[in-house]
């Protein structure tokens, strides 16, 4: 991930957004200190740019990615009488903040917390939380749904590296295939971080597999692709979001599949991207999701004011046009559509599979 760059102009707009004469409407919670500060600054800058573009003010507070920091930030937001809070990257911080914000009737739009229970417990906790990003199980569910459909007529195998992450991905795919009356020709656990996977590829070739899902790291999948080409095995490998990180010395084989969310900068509104460029801001990581969260907050606040309905109702069951596309929250506060998609490596970049 490239470091987020800011200029004095970008910092100035944040200052103006926080101190505008207009009533502060949006609180921004982010880790602005400590090891996650780079990511927190992405949230702060993205929210600041959106505030400037939408004529609203924000109040950014460091939640420190800790329970104590989250609770302290929540109390500051309540004292400031913000209408909605966006941000939060850490489970500890948001779970400490939500009870305090619930009592003050302040909804929260998180851009980075994937913990499934956050929204699964919504009916029990009454927390007004909305997730503008993936759930923890979105990746494995997308792998299972997309590859089961994509490889319906292929001889496929499922392997994993023995980690919890790899096993959960592989098992979810295997169960979905079974439900679709499909059976892999080969299932195994491989040893990760080897210099070569010739033996594994040989077994896959012998089993007749032409498609292989590997629950593991990008480096291992890159090596498998290289060794499959050397053995003329005719195998296409697929992996999850871990492939987003460039491999080491071995490049991915052309045709390698990755199931991951899009790079937001590649799908964002060109006008918004131009605004980022004008401020010399690189829209890495959480910058664009934070921008979109403020856009959602502004539209929902306007809708609630005009209709007289609670803000929570204005956030639920409506489509919001944002810089990164249409956002809609379901009844639990999760995204209405799983953001993970299938991408194909073209030799230089991962591109949407439909664009191959």
Secondary structure as the mmCIF struct_conf table of DSSP 4:
data_model
#
loop_
_struct_conf.conf_type_id
_struct_conf.id
_struct_conf.beg_label_comp_id
_struct_conf.beg_label_asym_id
_struct_conf.beg_label_seq_id
_struct_conf.end_label_comp_id
_struct_conf.end_label_asym_id
_struct_conf.end_label_seq_id
HELX_LH_PP_P HELX_LH_PP_P1 UNK A 2 UNK A 4
HELX_RH_AL_P HELX_RH_AL_P1 UNK A 8 UNK A 19
BEND BEND1 UNK A 21 UNK A 22
HELX_LH_PP_P HELX_LH_PP_P2 UNK A 23 UNK A 23
STRN STRN1 UNK A 24 UNK A 30
BEND BEND2 UNK A 33 UNK A 34
TURN_TY1_P TURN_TY1_P1 UNK A 35 UNK A 36
HELX_RH_AL_P HELX_RH_AL_P2 UNK A 37 UNK A 54
TURN_TY1_P TURN_TY1_P2 UNK A 55 UNK A 55
STRN STRN2 UNK A 57 UNK A 62
TURN_TY1_P TURN_TY1_P3 UNK A 64 UNK A 65
BEND BEND3 UNK A 66 UNK A 66
HELX_RH_AL_P HELX_RH_AL_P3 UNK A 67 UNK A 80
TURN_TY1_P TURN_TY1_P4 UNK A 81 UNK A 81
BEND BEND4 UNK A 83 UNK A 83
STRN STRN3 UNK A 84 UNK A 87
HELX_RH_AL_P HELX_RH_AL_P4 UNK A 91 UNK A 103
TURN_TY1_P TURN_TY1_P5 UNK A 104 UNK A 105
STRN STRN4 UNK A 107 UNK A 110
BEND BEND5 UNK A 111 UNK A 112
TURN_TY1_P TURN_TY1_P6 UNK A 116 UNK A 116
HELX_RH_AL_P HELX_RH_AL_P5 UNK A 117 UNK A 120
TURN_TY1_P TURN_TY1_P7 UNK A 121 UNK A 121
HELX_RH_AL_P HELX_RH_AL_P6 UNK A 122 UNK A 125
STRN STRN5 UNK A 129 UNK A 131
BEND BEND6 UNK A 132 UNK A 133
TURN_TY1_P TURN_TY1_P8 UNK A 136 UNK A 137
HELX_RH_AL_P HELX_RH_AL_P7 UNK A 138 UNK A 150
TURN_TY1_P TURN_TY1_P9 UNK A 151 UNK A 153
BEND BEND7 UNK A 154 UNK A 154
STRN STRN6 UNK A 156 UNK A 160
BEND BEND8 UNK A 162 UNK A 163
HELX_RH_AL_P HELX_RH_AL_P8 UNK A 164 UNK A 179
TURN_TY1_P TURN_TY1_P10 UNK A 180 UNK A 181
BEND BEND9 UNK A 185 UNK A 185
STRN STRN7 UNK A 186 UNK A 189
BEND BEND10 UNK A 193 UNK A 193
BEND BEND11 UNK A 195 UNK A 195
HELX_RH_AL_P HELX_RH_AL_P9 UNK A 198 UNK A 207
TURN_TY1_P TURN_TY1_P11 UNK A 208 UNK A 208
BEND BEND12 UNK A 210 UNK A 210
STRN STRN8 UNK A 211 UNK A 215
BEND BEND13 UNK A 216 UNK A 216
HELX_RH_AL_P HELX_RH_AL_P10 UNK A 218 UNK A 230
TURN_TY1_P TURN_TY1_P12 UNK A 231 UNK A 232
STRN STRN9 UNK A 236 UNK A 239
HELX_RH_3T_P HELX_RH_3T_P1 UNK A 241 UNK A 244
BEND BEND14 UNK A 245 UNK A 245
BEND BEND15 UNK A 248 UNK A 250
HELX_LH_PP_P HELX_LH_PP_P3 UNK A 251 UNK A 253
TURN_TY1_P TURN_TY1_P13 UNK A 254 UNK A 255
STRN STRN10 UNK A 257 UNK A 260
HELX_RH_AL_P HELX_RH_AL_P11 UNK A 264 UNK A 267
BEND BEND16 UNK A 268 UNK A 268
HELX_RH_AL_P HELX_RH_AL_P12 UNK A 270 UNK A 278
TURN_TY1_P TURN_TY1_P14 UNK A 279 UNK A 280
TURN_TY1_P TURN_TY1_P15 UNK A 285 UNK A 286
HELX_RH_AL_P HELX_RH_AL_P13 UNK A 287 UNK A 307
HELX_RH_AL_P HELX_RH_AL_P14 UNK A 311 UNK A 315
BEND BEND17 UNK A 316 UNK A 317
STRN STRN11 UNK A 320 UNK A 322
TURN_TY1_P TURN_TY1_P16 UNK A 323 UNK A 324
STRN STRN12 UNK A 325 UNK A 327
STRN STRN13 UNK A 329 UNK A 329
TURN_TY1_P TURN_TY1_P17 UNK A 331 UNK A 332
BEND BEND18 UNK A 333 UNK A 334
STRN STRN14 UNK A 335 UNK A 335
BEND BEND19 UNK A 336 UNK A 337
STRN STRN15 UNK A 341 UNK A 345
BEND BEND20 UNK A 347 UNK A 349
STRN STRN16 UNK A 350 UNK A 352
HELX_RH_3T_P HELX_RH_3T_P2 UNK A 353 UNK A 355
#
